[in-house]
Amino acid sequence: MSYRRSRKSETLSSRAISGAIVAGLLASVSFGGMLAATGHLEAVATVYGLEGHDWLLVIIHGLLGAVVFVAGLTHVANHRYAPVPLTAALRSPFLGGCLGVAYGTVCWLAIVAYGLPLWMGATGGHLPLPYQHGPSLLAFIGYGTVLGAWYPLVRTAIDD
């Protein structure tokens, strides 16, 4: 595997954050749409006890997740000996989408499979650990794919 030696370390610029917000909005809408199509959108607000605020919570969480994804990708891609596929993911929708699939899967594992049962146990509910919920896995993978594929496109459009 080839590596790239960076000349300088890039910080998260306002253009990168703007790209993360736009790509995060698109990914959040796709995530909410997949949950709505499977009839699980209301579960997002139910976790917080805020019925009726489903879309607002999905968008807020989606934007936060997008900023974390972009910050992590930028940090790793600008490392001194970063693998070329990681540095190219900042410009390639395909490679970004592949990393997005991995990001969505890790988010599902952390949030739904393990985080949600622990949260429910702390608030008096009960879910098996790990909690295996197929529709949310598909929604998270879709979220990551859209986020990872659209971020390089939006970033390129903002840079031009």
N, C-alpha and C positions, 0 to 999 in steps of 0.2 A: 504494500500500500504506500502510496506516495504521500509526502507531507509538504506543507508549505511553511516557510519561515516568514513570519510577519515582520514588517519594518517598524510598525508602530501599533500600539494597542488602541482600538476604537472604543469610545464610550457609547452608551445608548443615546443617540442624537434625537432631537425633536422629530426629525423625519422618520426615524425608526419607530418612535412611539406613535406617530400619526399612522404609519403603516400598520402597526399592531392594532390600533383602535379600529381602523377600517376593516382589516381582515378579521378581527375579533367580533365585530358586529355581524359580518356575513356568516361566520362560523356559529355564532350564538343563535342566529335566526334558523340556521339549518339544524342545530341541536334541538331547539325548541320545537321546530317543525316535526322532527323525527319522534320526539316524546309525545307531541300532540297526536300524531298519526297512530301511535300505539296506545293512546289513552293514559299515558303516565305523566303528563305535564303538570297536573295538579299536585303530584307527589313532591315536587321541588319546594313549593310553598308550605306544604303540610309538615315537612321536616322542621321548619322554623315556626310553625303555628301561625302563618300569615296567609290564610286562604284568600285567594283573589289577586295575589301579586305574583302569579306564576311567571309571566313574561319579563317583568322587571327583574326578578331574581335571576332568571336565566341570562339576561343581558349583562347584568352586573358581574355574575360569576364568569361569564364568557369573556368579558373584557379583562378581568383580572388574570384569567388563565392565559389570555393572549399576550399580555405584558410579560408574564413569567416565561412563556415559551420563547418570545423574541429576545428577552434579556439573557436567558440561558443559551440560546443558539448563538447570539452575538458574542457572548463571553467565550464560549467554547471555540467558535470559528475564528476568533482573533487570538487564540492561544498561540504561543510561539511555534509549536509543532503540531498544529491541527491537521487531521487527515483531510485530504482534498475534498472528499464527498461532503464533509461538514461545511467547509468554506464555500463550496459550490451551492449548498442548499439555500444560501442567502440570495442566490440569483436564479435558481432552477425550481420551477413549480413542481416538477416530478420529484426531485430529491427532497424538497420541502414537504411535499405530501407524504412521502415515505417516512420522514422524521415525525410528521404530524400523526401518522398512524401509531407509531411507537409512543408518542406523547399522550394521545388519547387513551391508549391501553394502560399506560402507567397511571394516568389520572383516574381511570375507572377502578383500577386495583386499589389505589390509595383512598379514593372517595367512597365508592359504592361497596366494593368487596370487603374492605376492612374498616374504613372510617365510619360508614353508616351504621353497622352493627354496634360499634363502640359508642357512637353518639346515642343510638336508641337505648342501649343498656344504661347509659348515664342518666337518661331522662325517663326511665321506667318502662321502656318498651323492650321488645326482644326480637332479634333477627339472628339467624345462624351465621357463624363466622367460619369461613368467608361467605358472604352473601352473593349468590350467583343469580344475577338479573340480566338476562339476555337483551331485552330492549334497550336498557341503559348502556350496555356494552356497545351495541351498534350505534347508538347516539353519540357516545364519546369517540368512537373511531371515526364517525362521520365528521364530528367537530374538529378533531385533529387533522383529518385529511383536508378539509376546507381551509382551516387556518394555515396549515403548512403550505398548501398550494397557492393560496391567494396572497400570502405575505410577500413572497418575492415579486409577484406581479404588481402589487400596490407600491412596494418599496421602489421598484424600477420606475413606475409612473411618477412617483413623487420626486425622485432624484433627477428625472429629465426636465 
